Amino acid sequence: MLTEFNLFGVFMAPIVVYALAALPLTMCVRFVLWWSGMLGWFWHIALFEVSLYVCILCLLILYI
């Protein structure tokens, strides 16, 4: 069950922590895709990056 996180006396919703954890993971995946040249396969790169972030965020929420 998801519980609130205490950050110096401020209770934060779990989605905030997951959203912050998803950022570096998304950046790492994005770097690997850029380095391998596969990022150029997508028609709208910004839309792909947002959808990649949302997918990683959903996976974090489901499996952690």
KAGIHU-V431348 format. One record per backbone hydrogen bond with DSSP energy under -1.0 kcal/mol. NH is the residue of the N-H (numbers start at 1). CO is the residue of the C=O. E is the energy in kcal/mol with one decimal. If there is no record, write none. Layout:
BEGIN
NH,CO,E  NH,CO,E
END
This chain:
BEGIN
5,12,-2.5  7,10,-2.8  10,7,-1.2  12,5,-3.0  16,13,-1.2  18,14,-2.4  19,15,-2.4  20,16,-2.0  21,17,-2.0  22,18,-1.9  26,22,-2.4  27,23,-2.3  28,24,-2.2  29,25,-2.3  30,26,-2.7  31,27,-2.2  32,28,-2.1  33,29,-2.4  34,30,-2.4  35,31,-3.0  36,32,-2.1  38,33,-1.2  39,33,-1.5  41,38,-1.3  42,39,-1.0  48,44,-2.0  49,45,-2.4  50,46,-2.0  51,47,-2.2  52,48,-2.5  53,49,-2.1  54,50,-2.3  55,51,-2.3  56,52,-2.4  57,53,-2.5  58,54,-2.5  59,55,-2.2  60,56,-2.2  61,57,-2.2  62,58,-2.4  63,59,-2.3  64,60,-1.6
END
